[in-house]
Amino acid sequence: MKNFDLTFKGDILPNYDPARVREGLAELFQVRDPLVIDELFSGDTFVLLSNLGRKSAADYFRKITDIGGVAQLVPTESSAIPTDAPKQQVMTRVQKENTGVFFASSPHRARRGEIISDPAVDTLLEPEETSATILEPAVPPANEILAKLQDLKLNAKTRHKSKLKQLSQMQKEVKDENVSALKNVEVEREAALLAAKEEFARLQQLEAESKEQLDKSLSILSAEEAEKKHKLQRQIKQVNEQTATAQKKDEGTATQLEIDRSACQKLAEKTIESLRAKIAASEEQVKRDLLAIDLLQQEAGAVLQQEQARLAMKAESLQEAYQQAINSLRIQRQEHEQQQITEVNEIRHLRQLADRAHEDRLAELWKREQQFNNNVQERLNELEKTRARHEQSLDARLLRFKEEEEKIKRGEVSFT
């Protein structure tokens, strides 16, 4: 009988997670060392199990394929192995340049690159299965096994395509639902936008009215401010003119004093020449006169400085008054703006109150209409009952008249 070796090079089927494949192989072969798993996916060819029968080899091949790995079944070089021959250990590296292999049961110490088998893996195959498969008289050819494996692969692809088609259909349905929901949201958004535009237009109109009133008030305040400013400018001009006149007058006085002083000096010089004898008295007199003139000049200068200081103080007071007036106008402007804002808020509040009153009025009218309808219905019911009573009374009277007429016809009633 032909036996097979199960080999693995680290290849992974498409659309499979490499981490999940690594975990599946570690669980299948009971491998707990991450270095061993890294060696399996290093690209070298490893013999995972050797001397397997056809059924066992196909079973392991299917398990590895379900995990997502790509395994290979290689016919064993010597198929006629006695039943008492030891079974080859699992996970052996196939050397590329040397046909020999490193077995996990070798007496030397395990090295990195040698994959040691777990004794628990040997229990996956029962002893009876190995001996039975070795002695089977007929073994299917390898191409039949490969054909079956190919069919399994095609079935897997078909299932994968079917799942993809289902997923596409689900995506289309979800997309249609999302499109419908987006359309509804768009309609609601347009309605909300239209309502917001109407409210914005109404608020703009109110704002324009308030702005117009504010502009009128500002124009009035600006006119008042310009008038006061012009008045203050006229007052400042008058003060400046008065200051200039006083300064010219003081300058004229000082000039006249200077002229008088010159005349006195000339007169003193002439007197000194003519009256040498009276030099002492004349000098004293001249000195007194000069001192008096100096005192007059000092007094005139002091008066001039006082007048200038007075005019400066008056100009400063006028400037302060002007600034206070400007500040007052600004405060009035701010108060007016605040009043305008308050009036706008009051208008909005009154509009809300009016809307509420209108709603309450409509509710009251509806209640009154309901009450009126109920009263009318009750009145109609009473009239219907009254009509029924009159009809019964009239029927009774007609019946009585008919009875009397019958009696008259029969002669039972006499009018004599």
Phi, psi and omega in degrees: 000147180270129175255168186228150171255135179264113184247160183211134181248000181095007179284150182232140178293153179298153176065024176243145179281122181302323181295321179292323178296318179297317178295321179296317178295320178296323179287324181293318183257011176056047180259124183250353182267118180297334179295324179296317179296321178298321178294323180299327182258023180277349181105347176281157180272129180240141172270106182286315178217144180232162179057043178268146173287171184300315183294315180295318180297317179295324180295313179293323178299318179295319180298316180294322178295319178296326178292327182120004179269164179246103180258163179231139175257119182244127179299139178289142183300318180244109184273335183271082181256131179299156182292334179270007179287140180294140180284139183293141179291162184269164173055074177241134179287134175268117180283137183282324183262346181233131182286347178288163181231157174262119181266150179289340181268010180296148183290338183286164182289142183295138178242165176294127187110341174260124184262118185270134180279153176266133180301336181292337180292327181297335180285349178295332178252125178284149181298324180297325182294319181294312181294324181292318181291332179291325185266006179297135184287328185232135180235131177296150180292162182295326181294329177292319177297316179297324179296317178296319178296322177296321176298318177300319179296317178296320177298319178297318177297320179298315177298322179296317178295321178297317178296320178298320179295317177299317179297322178296318178297317178297319177298320178297316179298315179298321179296318178298317178298318179295322178296316178298315179297321178295322178297315178299316179297322179295319178297313179298320180296319179295320178297314179297321179295320178296316178298319179296321179297317179298315178297321179294321178295319179297316179295323177297320179296315177298319179296321179296318179297315179297321179295322179296315177298320179296320178297320178297314179297319180295323178295320178296314180297321179296320178296316178298318180297319179295321180295315180295322179297317178296320179296316179295322178297321177296317179297317179298322179295318178297318180297318179297320178296316178299319179297316180297320180296316180295322180293319178297320180297316180295320177298322178295320178297315179297323179294317179297320177296321178296321178295316179297322179296317178298319180295320179295319179298317179297316179297322180294321179296316179296321180293322179297320181292320184275332184237074178294331185288334183259031184295316186297313181294318180296319178298319178298317180296317179298316179300318179296319178297316179298320179296320179296318179297318178298320178296319178298318178298318179297318178297317179297319178295319179296316178299318179298315179296319179297318179296318177297318178297318180298316180295322178296317179297320179296319178296320178296319178297320177295321178296317177298319178298319178298315180296319177298320178296318178298314179298320178298317178297320178296317178298316178298323179295316178297318178297322179294317177299316178298321178297320178298316179298317178298318179296321178297316178297321177296321178299315179297318179296317178297323178296318177296316178298319179297318178299316179295317179298321178297317178296318178297321179296317179297318179297318179295317178297323179294318178297317179296322177297318177298316180296319178297318178298319178296318179297317179298318180296318177297318179297319178296320178297317178297316178298322178296318178296319179296317178300319179297318179296318179296320178298318177296318179296318180295320177297321179294318179295316177300320179296319178295320178297320178296319178296317178295322178297321178295319178296321178296317179297325180279351179081018180280342180245131180245142181262001181274000000 
